[in-house]
Amino acid sequence: MRFNDVDSDGARRALLTARRILLGVGKLDPVTEPIPFSGRSPRLDTLNLAAYLGTLIERAAASAHCRPDALVEQAIGQLPVDGRRSDGSHPRRAGQTFGGRAG
């Protein structure tokens, strides 16, 4: 968050976007997939969601019958770039991070 100058709300939105993409790549049902509780504090909510995504990667990889690193590579290809989805017409540019800022 500090590296990309993102507040808790922005980080949570980004993590929820990553969740949506991981569910799709992993062929998991978003209705039945749990999501961490929120509302205790912005910091704890963000940390819990990040930890949840770690376990989601494992479940999604098992569902997609692939290794976790292969699943993550597929998901990275669908992350937003400069506010747009990377769908082949807008490939990720070298050196860009999730938030669209150079790292």
C-alpha positions, 0 to 999 in steps of 0.5 A: 500500500505504501509502495503504490500510495494506495489507501485501505479503501483502494487496496480493498477494491484492488484485492476484491478485483483480484478475487473476482479474477481468481474466481473466474480463472479458477472456475469457482462459483462466486456465490458459494465462495466465502469472503472475509468479514469486514468492518472491524478496521480498514487495516484489519479488513485489508490484511484479512482479505489479502490472507484470504486471497492466498488460500483462494489461490490454492483452491482455485488452482485445485479447481482449475487442475493447475499449479498455483503459479500457473493460475496466478500468471493467468490471473495477472493477464486479466488485471486492470491496466490503467483502469482497463481490463487486459484482454489482449488489446491492452497488454500489460506493459513491462515495469507496471504494477497492479495499480498501473504505476511504474514499480 
